Amino acid sequence: MKCSPPGLPRGIDDRKGCRSTAGRRFHIEIGTGKIDWDDTLRGLAGIGYRGSMIPEPNPDRVTPDGIRRSAAYLRQRVRELGLNV
């Protein structure tokens, strides 16, 4: 079973360059970091990707409302860009 289309990374990581005190990296609320999501979503649509997009913000760092905002942000960007991913 493949986790992502050939040539794509298994995941996209946006951590804003942050590290926890233990040296581990942590995920942040989607749309607040450095990833250009419009470009990323257009790229996925451009190769015909129609699979799942599964946000994985760190629940220790992102509130439940932040997790909901992350999902809403992705849905809104897909809709506003007129994409079918």
The 8 nearest C-alpha neighbors of each residue, nearest first, counted from 0:
[[1, 2, 3, 4, 5, 9, 50, 51],
 [2, 0, 3, 4, 5, 9, 7, 8],
 [3, 1, 9, 0, 4, 8, 10, 5],
 [2, 4, 9, 1, 7, 5, 8, 10],
 [3, 5, 7, 6, 2, 1, 48, 8],
 [6, 4, 7, 3, 8, 1, 2, 9],
 [5, 7, 4, 8, 3, 9, 46, 2],
 [8, 6, 5, 4, 3, 9, 10, 43],
 [7, 9, 10, 6, 3, 11, 4, 5],
 [10, 8, 3, 2, 7, 11, 4, 1],
 [11, 9, 8, 12, 7, 3, 2, 53],
 [12, 10, 13, 8, 9, 34, 39, 7],
 [11, 13, 14, 10, 26, 34, 27, 25],
 [14, 12, 15, 32, 34, 26, 33, 11],
 [13, 15, 26, 16, 17, 27, 25, 12],
 [16, 14, 32, 17, 13, 33, 27, 31],
 [15, 17, 14, 18, 13, 24, 32, 33],
 [18, 16, 15, 14, 24, 19, 25, 26],
 [19, 17, 24, 22, 23, 20, 25, 16],
 [18, 20, 22, 21, 23, 24, 17, 25],
 [19, 21, 22, 18, 23, 24, 17, 25],
 [22, 20, 19, 23, 18, 24, 25, 17],
 [23, 21, 19, 20, 18, 24, 17, 25],
 [24, 22, 19, 18, 21, 25, 20, 17],
 [25, 23, 18, 19, 17, 22, 14, 26],
 [24, 26, 14, 57, 18, 23, 27, 19],
 [25, 27, 56, 57, 14, 13, 24, 28],
 [28, 26, 56, 14, 29, 61, 57, 25],
 [27, 29, 69, 31, 65, 56, 61, 30],
 [30, 28, 69, 31, 27, 32, 72, 56],
 [29, 31, 32, 28, 72, 69, 36, 34],
 [32, 30, 29, 28, 33, 27, 15, 34],
 [33, 31, 15, 30, 34, 13, 14, 29],
 [32, 34, 15, 35, 13, 31, 30, 14],
 [35, 33, 36, 32, 13, 30, 39, 12],
 [36, 34, 38, 37, 39, 33, 30, 32],
 [35, 37, 39, 38, 34, 40, 30, 76],
 [38, 36, 40, 39, 35, 41, 76, 80],
 [37, 39, 41, 36, 35, 40, 42, 34],
 [38, 40, 36, 42, 37, 41, 35, 43],
 [41, 39, 43, 37, 42, 38, 36, 44],
 [42, 40, 44, 38, 43, 39, 45, 37],
 [43, 41, 45, 39, 40, 44, 38, 46],
 [42, 44, 40, 48, 45, 41, 46, 39],
 [43, 45, 47, 41, 42, 46, 48, 84],
 [46, 44, 42, 43, 47, 41, 48, 40],
 [47, 45, 44, 43, 48, 42, 41, 4],
 [46, 48, 44, 45, 49, 43, 84, 83],
 [47, 49, 43, 44, 46, 50, 84, 45],
 [50, 48, 84, 47, 51, 83, 44, 43],
 [51, 49, 48, 52, 84, 3, 4, 47],
 [50, 52, 53, 49, 84, 48, 3, 54],
 [51, 53, 54, 50, 84, 73, 49, 70],
 [52, 54, 51, 55, 70, 10, 56, 50],
 [55, 53, 56, 52, 70, 69, 29, 66],
 [54, 56, 57, 53, 26, 66, 58, 27],
 [57, 55, 26, 27, 28, 58, 54, 61],
 [56, 58, 26, 60, 59, 61, 25, 55],
 [59, 57, 61, 60, 56, 62, 63, 66],
 [60, 58, 57, 61, 62, 56, 25, 26],
 [61, 59, 57, 58, 62, 27, 25, 26],
 [62, 60, 58, 65, 57, 59, 28, 56],
 [61, 63, 65, 64, 58, 66, 60, 59],
 [62, 64, 66, 65, 67, 61, 58, 68],
 [65, 63, 67, 62, 66, 68, 61, 69],
 [66, 64, 62, 68, 63, 67, 61, 28],
 [65, 67, 69, 63, 64, 68, 62, 61],
 [66, 68, 64, 70, 65, 69, 71, 63],
 [69, 67, 65, 71, 66, 70, 72, 64],
 [70, 68, 29, 66, 72, 67, 71, 28],
 [69, 71, 67, 73, 72, 68, 74, 66],
 [70, 72, 68, 74, 69, 73, 75, 67],
 [73, 71, 69, 75, 70, 74, 68, 76],
 [74, 72, 76, 70, 75, 71, 77, 69],
 [75, 73, 71, 77, 72, 76, 78, 70],
 [74, 76, 78, 72, 73, 77, 79, 71],
 [75, 77, 79, 73, 78, 74, 80, 72],
 [78, 76, 74, 80, 82, 75, 79, 81],
 [77, 79, 75, 81, 76, 80, 74, 82],
 [80, 78, 76, 81, 77, 75, 82, 74],
 [79, 81, 77, 78, 82, 76, 37, 41],
 [82, 80, 78, 79, 77, 83, 76, 84],
 [83, 81, 77, 80, 84, 78, 44, 41],
 [82, 84, 44, 81, 77, 49, 78, 48],
 [83, 49, 44, 82, 48, 50, 43, 77]]
